[in-house]
Amino acid sequence: MSNTRPLSPHLVIYRWRVNMLQSTLHRLTGLFLCLGALLVTWGLIAAADGRVAWNVFAGFWSSGIGLVLLFIWTWSLLFHLCNGIQHLLRDTGRNFGLPTRDRTHDPVYWSTGWFVIAISIALTVLVWVLLIVRMQGGAA
């Protein structure tokens, strides 16, 4: 039997907006933070188990893939934090009423959404710069 009904247009009728991106990133970073919690648990178990287990753990995190995972985990933590703060501020209801929401202007939360993404990236870079300076013997 042939199905001649068209597919649902839900994938093509919406424009991708920053609040959709934020929602997706918030969920993905939450999952990545859960994975990071398991890896922190691995570190605690390795520290309690002894020098050999700790060396394996430290060797993984000092490898290229370990450093990339740590950088992404840092960004996930900071994005999740910044996005959560924005959610708390949005929950106050400011800029959601009829006087501030007309069809001639983009909603305020679109510009703040890009700000949240940008500030989380900037904070991540700042944290890693401070870590690198500290590891090289600087006064950070």
GUDOFI-637707 format. One record per residue: residue in three letters; residue number from 1; x, y negated, z of N, C-alpha, C in turn. Coordinates in pm, 1 decimal, m for minus. Atoms other than C-alpha are relative to their C-alpha. Layout:
BEGIN
<"ALA" NUM <X Y Z> <X Y Z> <X Y Z>>
...
This chain:
BEGIN
<"MET" 1 <84.1 116.6 0.0> <0.0 0.0 0.0> <89.4 m123.9 0.0>>
<"SER" 2 <m80.3 121.1 13.4> <144.6 m334.9 m101.0> <m56.8 m110.7 87.4>>
<"ASN" 3 <41.3 111.9 m84.2> <135.0 m627.8 137.9> <25.1 m129.0 m77.2>>
<"THR" 4 <m14.2 121.9 79.7> <69.3 m946.8 m57.2> <m13.5 m125.8 84.7>>
<"ARG" 5 <12.0 117.7 m86.7> <27.7 m1173.5 241.9> <133.8 m70.7 10.1>>
<"PRO" 6 <m127.5 72.0 m13.9> <289.0 m1449.8 267.6> <55.6 13.7 140.6>>
<"LEU" 7 <m62.8 m0.7 m131.0> <539.2 m1451.9 550.0> <m39.2 m125.0 76.9>>
<"SER" 8 <29.7 115.6 m83.2> <476.6 m1685.0 839.5> <100.1 m111.7 m28.7>>
<"PRO" 9 <m92.7 108.5 35.1> <623.1 m2028.8 761.0> <75.3 m58.8 118.4>>
<"HIS" 10 <m57.1 60.4 m119.3> <748.1 m2085.2 1115.2> <150.1 m27.2 m12.8>>
<"LEU" 11 <m144.1 19.5 12.8> <1111.8 m2058.0 1005.4> <35.4 m117.2 m90.9>>
<"VAL" 12 <m33.5 104.4 97.3> <1088.8 m2322.3 735.8> <m71.6 m131.9 25.2>>
<"ILE" 13 <74.4 124.8 m16.6> <844.2 m2582.0 867.4> <58.0 m89.5 108.9>>
<"TYR" 14 <m56.4 80.6 m106.3> <1044.6 m2700.1 1168.5> <137.3 m51.3 m39.1>>
<"ARG" 15 <m134.7 52.6 15.3> <1343.3 m2929.9 1148.3> <76.5 30.9 128.1>>
<"TRP" 16 <m83.3 m32.4 m115.6> <1628.0 m2826.5 1376.7> <35.2 m129.0 70.2>>
<"ARG" 17 <m24.4 121.1 m75.9> <1651.5 m3088.3 1648.4> <88.0 32.2 119.6>>
<"VAL" 18 <m96.5 m19.2 m108.5> <1889.1 m3141.4 1936.6> <m62.5 71.3 119.5>>
<"ASN" 19 <60.6 m67.9 m114.4> <1640.1 m3026.8 2199.4> <m13.7 150.3 m25.8>>
<"MET" 20 <1.3 m142.6 33.0> <1608.5 m2693.3 2015.2> <140.1 58.0 17.5>>
<"LEU" 21 <m139.0 m42.5 m17.3> <1988.5 m2668.4 2007.5> <34.3 11.1 147.8>>
<"GLN" 22 <m27.1 m4.1 m143.9> <2007.8 m2751.3 2378.2> <m65.7 121.0 65.7>>
<"SER" 23 <69.1 m113.8 m58.9> <1751.2 m2486.5 2464.9> <73.9 130.0 m32.0>>
<"THR" 24 <m73.4 m119.7 40.5> <1939.4 m2223.4 2267.9> <133.8 8.4 72.2>>
<"LEU" 25 <m129.5 0.4 m67.3> <2276.1 m2326.5 2411.6> <m13.4 25.2 149.8>>
<"HIS" 26 <19.5 m20.0 m143.5> <2137.4 m2334.5 2765.7> <m18.1 148.5 30.4>>
<"ARG" 27 <21.7 m143.0 m21.9> <2022.4 m1974.9 2734.7> <126.8 80.5 m25.7>>
<"LEU" 28 <m123.9 m72.3 31.0> <2342.5 m1856.0 2569.7> <108.0 m24.5 105.0>>
<"THR" 29 <m101.0 27.5 m102.8> <2563.7 m2032.9 2823.9> <m36.8 67.4 131.8>>
<"GLY" 30 <41.6 m73.7 m119.3> <2355.8 m1881.0 3103.5> <41.5 146.0 m6.7>>
<"LEU" 31 <m44.0 m139.0 18.0> <2424.4 m1535.6 2961.5> <151.2 10.9 12.2>>
<"PHE" 32 <m145.7 m3.7 m6.9> <2793.0 m1616.1 2922.8> <49.2 m21.3 143.1>>
<"LEU" 33 <m37.2 19.0 m140.6> <2809.0 m1737.8 3283.7> <m22.6 127.9 80.4>>
<"CYS" 34 <20.8 m129.8 m65.5> <2661.8 m1403.7 3395.2> <115.2 94.5 m31.1>>
<"LEU" 35 <m115.9 m81.4 37.1> <2935.7 m1226.8 3201.9> <123.5 m47.4 76.8>>
<"GLY" 36 <m112.9 54.5 m74.9> <3188.6 m1459.6 3365.9> <m3.7 39.8 146.6>>
<"ALA" 37 <11.3 m43.2 m139.5> <3053.4 m1367.4 3708.4> <49.9 143.8 16.1>>
<"LEU" 38 <m52.1 m137.1 m4.6> <3128.1 m1003.3 3629.2> <152.4 0.7 m8.5>>
<"LEU" 39 <m145.6 6.2 12.4> <3480.9 m1098.1 3527.6> <65.1 m55.7 126.5>>
<"VAL" 40 <m50.1 47.3 m129.6> <3527.3 m1292.8 3852.5> <m0.2 116.2 99.2>>
<"THR" 41 <5.8 m118.1 m85.9> <3417.5 m976.5 4030.4> <116.9 93.9 m28.8>>
<"TRP" 42 <m116.8 m80.4 38.2> <3682.8 m786.4 3835.7> <125.8 m56.8 65.3>>
<"GLY" 43 <m116.5 62.8 m62.3> <3939.7 m1038.8 3962.0> <4.6 22.8 149.8>>
<"LEU" 44 <2.5 m23.7 m145.0> <3827.6 m999.9 4322.6> <35.2 145.2 33.0>>
<"ILE" 45 <m32.9 m140.9 m21.7> <3844.0 m621.9 4298.1> <148.4 24.3 m27.8>>
<"ALA" 46 <m142.2 m15.8 32.5> <4187.0 m644.0 4131.9> <87.7 m57.3 110.6>>
<"ALA" 47 <m78.1 59.8 m109.0> <4312.5 m873.4 4409.2> <m0.2 89.2 122.8>>
<"ALA" 48 <8.6 m87.4 m117.3> <4191.2 m631.3 4673.7> <69.0 134.4 m23.3>>
<"ASP" 49 <m54.0 m132.4 31.5> <4325.3 m325.2 4493.1> <152.3 5.6 5.3>>
<"GLY" 50 <m145.4 m1.2 m8.2> <4687.3 m428.7 4478.0> <66.3 m69.2 m117.9>>
<"ARG" 51 <m80.0 74.0 98.0> <4966.2 m571.4 4266.9> <m18.3 50.3 m142.7>>
<"VAL" 52 <12.2 m55.3 135.7> <4927.2 m334.0 3969.2> <m131.9 m43.7 m64.2>>
<"ALA" 53 <130.8 40.8 52.8> <4555.7 m404.9 3926.1> <m3.0 m150.7 m26.2>>
<"TRP" 54 <m3.7 144.8 20.0> <4616.9 m778.0 3970.5> <82.0 m36.7 m123.5>>
<"ASN" 55 <m82.0 28.4 118.0> <4891.1 m775.0 3704.8> <m76.1 29.4 m129.1>>
<"VAL" 56 <83.1 m29.1 117.4> <4651.4 m610.3 3458.7> <m101.3 m112.1 m21.4>>
<"PHE" 57 <98.1 108.9 6.7> <4387.4 m873.3 3538.3> <65.8 m129.4 m47.2>>
<"ALA" 58 <m69.4 123.7 36.6> <4633.6 m1162.8 3516.1> <54.5 7.5 m142.4>>
<"GLY" 59 <m49.5 m16.4 136.2> <4781.7 m1021.4 3195.9> <m109.2 m22.4 m103.4>>
<"PHE" 60 <111.6 21.1 92.5> <4440.4 m1016.3 3031.1> <m31.4 m148.4 m13.0>>
<"TRP" 61 <39.3 141.6 4.2> <4360.3 m1376.7 3127.3> <109.2 m89.9 m54.4>>
<"SER" 62 <m105.6 82.4 58.1> <4699.3 m1504.9 3015.9> <20.9 30.4 m148.4>>
<"SER" 63 <m8.2 m28.9 143.8> <4656.7 m1348.0 2671.1> <m82.3 m102.7 m77.6>>
<"GLY" 64 <72.8 96.1 84.0> <4516.0 m1544.7 2379.4> <m150.2 11.4 14.3>>
<"ILE" 65 <144.6 m18.4 m12.5> <4169.4 m1393.1 2401.1> <m48.8 m38.6 139.1>>
<"GLY" 66 <37.4 38.7 m135.9> <4163.6 m1444.4 2777.7> <m9.9 m150.3 15.7>>
<"LEU" 67 <3.5 146.6 m8.0> <4246.5 m1812.8 2743.5> <m119.1 m57.8 m75.8>>
<"VAL" 68 <117.7 46.1 75.7> <3978.3 m1857.9 2477.3> <m126.8 25.3 81.2>>
<"LEU" 69 <116.6 m29.1 m83.7> <3724.7 m1685.7 2703.3> <m9.5 m95.6 118.6>>
<"LEU" 70 <1.3 95.6 m111.5> <3827.6 m1908.4 2995.5> <m42.9 m138.8 m45.3>>
<"PHE" 71 <39.3 130.7 52.1> <3790.1 m2220.4 2780.3> <m150.9 m2.5 m27.7>>
<"ILE" 72 <143.6 m6.1 29.3> <3444.9 m2111.6 2660.3> <m80.2 9.3 129.2>>
<"TRP" 73 <70.3 m11.4 m127.5> <3346.6 m2016.6 3014.8> <m4.3 m135.0 71.3>>
<"THR" 74 <m3.0 133.7 m59.6> <3454.4 m2360.1 3138.7> <m103.0 m89.7 m66.6>>
<"TRP" 75 <98.8 82.2 69.8> <3247.9 m2528.7 2867.8> <m141.7 45.3 33.4>>
<"SER" 76 <132.8 m51.2 m33.9> <2952.2 m2301.1 2943.5> <m45.0 m51.0 135.8>>
<"LEU" 77 <32.5 47.8 m134.2> <2965.2 m2396.5 3308.9> <m34.2 m148.4 m1.2>>
<"LEU" 78 <23.0 144.5 1.3> <2989.4 m2768.8 3238.9> <m121.7 m37.9 m83.7>>
<"PHE" 79 <120.4 27.5 78.5> <2723.0 m2765.3 2965.0> <m123.9 36.7 80.1>>
<"HIS" 80 <114.3 m44.6 m79.8> <2487.8 m2567.2 3188.3> <m28.7 m100.3 112.4>>
<"LEU" 81 <15.1 99.6 m105.9> <2549.1 m2817.7 3469.2> <m58.8 m130.2 m54.4>>
<"CYS" 82 <47.7 127.0 57.2> <2501.3 m3127.6 3251.3> <m142.5 12.6 m52.3>>
<"ASN" 83 <134.8 m20.7 52.7> <2193.1 m2982.5 3082.5> <m100.8 14.6 114.2>>
<"GLY" 84 <87.8 m11.0 m116.0> <2045.2 m2892.3 3421.2> <m27.7 m134.9 63.9>>
<"ILE" 85 <20.7 135.6 m53.3> <2098.2 m3248.2 3545.3> <m94.7 m76.7 m89.9>>
<"GLN" 86 <91.1 67.6 92.0> <1929.6 m3378.9 3231.5> <m142.5 51.5 18.4>>
<"HIS" 87 <132.5 m56.1 m23.6> <1638.8 m3141.7 3293.9> <m63.2 m59.0 124.9>>
<"LEU" 88 <53.4 60.7 m122.1> <1601.3 m3274.8 3646.7> <m46.0 m143.3 m25.0>>
<"LEU" 89 <38.9 137.5 30.3> <1593.9 m3629.8 3514.2> <m122.8 m5.0 m90.3>>
<"ARG" 90 <118.2 m5.4 86.0> <1342.4 m3537.1 3243.9> <m124.6 35.0 79.2>>
<"ASP" 91 <115.7 m41.7 m79.4> <1117.9 m3379.2 3504.3> <m62.9 m113.7 78.2>>
<"THR" 92 <62.2 115.8 m64.5> <1060.2 m3722.8 3654.5> <m108.4 m60.3 m87.4>>
<"GLY" 93 <105.2 46.4 89.5> <846.1 m3796.0 3348.6> <26.1 m133.2 m66.6>>
<"ARG" 94 <m30.2 129.2 63.8> <1017.9 m4116.2 3240.4> <13.1 17.3 m151.0>>
<"ASN" 95 <m7.2 5.2 146.0> <992.2 m4202.7 2869.0> <m77.4 111.9 m69.1>>
<"PHE" 96 <82.6 m101.4 64.5> <728.1 m3938.1 2799.3> <m143.3 m46.7 m20.4>>
<"GLY" 97 <136.7 48.7 13.6> <414.6 m4151.9 2810.0> <m28.1 m53.7 m139.7>>
<"LEU" 98 <39.3 52.3 130.2> <221.3 m4289.9 2515.4> <70.0 m130.1 m38.1>>
<"PRO" 99 <m65.8 125.2 42.1> <379.4 m4639.3 2529.9> <142.3 20.1 m51.6>>
<"THR" 100 <m139.3 m19.5 42.7> <728.9 m4497.0 2481.9> <15.0 106.5 m106.8>>
<"ARG" 101 <m10.2 m107.4 98.9> <644.8 m4219.7 2235.9> <m90.4 m33.0 m118.3>>
<"ASP" 102 <73.1 19.1 124.1> <537.0 m4336.9 1895.3> <75.2 68.8 m112.9>>
<"ARG" 103 <m59.6 m74.2 111.1> <616.6 m4188.6 1557.6> <101.3 m81.6 m78.8>>
<"THR" 104 <m96.9 82.2 73.5> <839.6 m4477.3 1445.4> <140.2 10.6 56.9>>
<"HIS" 105 <m130.4 m13.7 m63.6> <1124.8 m4399.3 1686.5> <21.2 143.4 43.7>>
<"ASP" 106 <m32.5 m131.2 m54.9> <1304.1 m4084.6 1785.4> <m18.6 m2.9 150.5>>
<"PRO" 107 <13.2 m3.2 m145.7> <1229.5 m3974.1 2141.3> <135.2 m23.7 68.3>>
<"VAL" 108 <m120.7 31.3 m75.1> <1480.7 m4084.8 2404.2> <81.9 125.1 26.7>>
<"TYR" 109 <m72.6 m121.4 m36.2> <1568.5 m3727.1 2490.7> <82.9 56.0 m115.2>>
<"TRP" 110 <m86.8 m45.5 107.9> <1716.5 m3670.3 2144.7> <138.8 m60.4 13.7>>
<"SER" 111 <m132.7 61.6 m15.3> <1994.6 m3921.6 2202.4> <68.4 48.6 127.2>>
<"THR" 112 <m62.9 m51.1 m122.3> <2050.2 m3801.0 2557.4> <42.8 145.2 m17.8>>
<"GLY" 113 <m40.5 m137.2 28.4> <2066.3 m3445.8 2423.6> <138.1 5.3 m62.3>>
<"TRP" 114 <m134.1 5.0 60.8> <2363.4 m3532.7 2203.9> <102.4 m47.6 102.6>>
<"PHE" 115 <m90.7 47.4 m104.5> <2515.0 m3716.6 2501.0> <39.4 115.3 92.2>>
<"VAL" 116 <m28.8 m114.8 m87.1> <2488.2 m3401.7 2716.2> <100.9 92.8 m66.5>>
<"ILE" 117 <m93.7 m87.5 72.0> <2664.6 m3194.2 2450.9> <138.0 m63.8 m4.3>>
<"ALA" 118 <m128.9 69.9 10.3> <2936.3 m3457.5 2404.9> <69.9 m8.5 135.5>>
<"ILE" 119 <m63.5 14.6 m131.4> <2996.2 m3511.2 2777.5> <48.3 135.6 51.2>>
<"SER" 120 <m47.0 m132.0 m43.7> <3020.2 m3135.9 2840.1> <128.9 38.2 m71.8>>
<"ILE" 121 <m124.2 m25.9 73.4> <3285.1 m3106.4 2568.9> <112.8 m85.7 56.7>>
<"ALA" 122 <m102.8 89.9 m54.2> <3472.4 m3409.7 2704.8> <45.6 46.0 138.6>>
<"LEU" 123 <m37.2 m48.6 m133.2> <3462.7 m3273.1 3061.5> <82.9 127.9 m8.3>>
<"THR" 124 <m77.0 m123.0 17.6> <3589.2 m2935.5 2941.9> <142.8 m31.3 m41.2>>
<"VAL" 125 <m134.7 38.8 42.9> <3882.2 m3095.0 2761.7> <74.7 m65.0 115.5>>
<"LEU" 126 <m63.8 64.4 m114.7> <3953.5 m3309.5 3069.4> <46.3 103.7 102.5>>
<"VAL" 127 <m37.2 m104.2 m96.0> <3953.9 m3005.0 3299.5> <123.1 75.2 m48.5>>
<"TRP" 128 <m112.7 m76.5 51.9> <4192.3 m2817.6 3070.4> <126.0 m83.5 m10.9>>
<"VAL" 129 <m118.8 86.8 1.2> <4423.5 m3115.4 3027.1> <57.2 m11.2 140.8>>
<"LEU" 130 <m47.6 8.6 m138.4> <4440.7 m3153.1 3405.9> <63.8 132.1 44.8>>
<"LEU" 131 <m59.5 m128.8 m34.1> <4507.7 m2779.6 3443.1> <138.7 16.9 m62.6>>
<"ILE" 132 <m129.2 m12.2 68.4> <4787.9 m2789.2 3187.3> <103.1 m91.0 62.8>>
<"VAL" 133 <m93.7 94.0 m64.8> <4945.0 m3097.3 3346.4> <41.3 54.9 136.1>>
<"ARG" 134 <m29.9 m55.2 m132.4> <4920.0 m2933.4 3688.5> <94.1 120.2 m9.4>>
<"MET" 135 <m85.1 m117.7 15.5> <5078.2 m2610.3 3564.2> <141.3 m36.9 m42.4>>
<"GLN" 136 <m132.1 42.2 44.1> <5366.8 m2803.1 3411.0> <70.8 m82.2 107.0>>
<"GLY" 137 <m65.9 66.6 m111.0> <5444.4 m2961.4 3745.5> <m32.6 m147.2 10.9>>
<"GLY" 138 <39.4 140.2 m9.1> <5266.4 m3293.3 3697.7> <m72.6 m29.1 129.0>>
<"ALA" 139 <64.8 43.3 m124.0> <5093.5 m3489.2 3970.3> <m148.9 m12.6 m17.6>>
<"ALA" 140 <144.8 8.6 23.0> <4737.5 m3420.0 3856.6> <m78.0 49.2 119.3>>
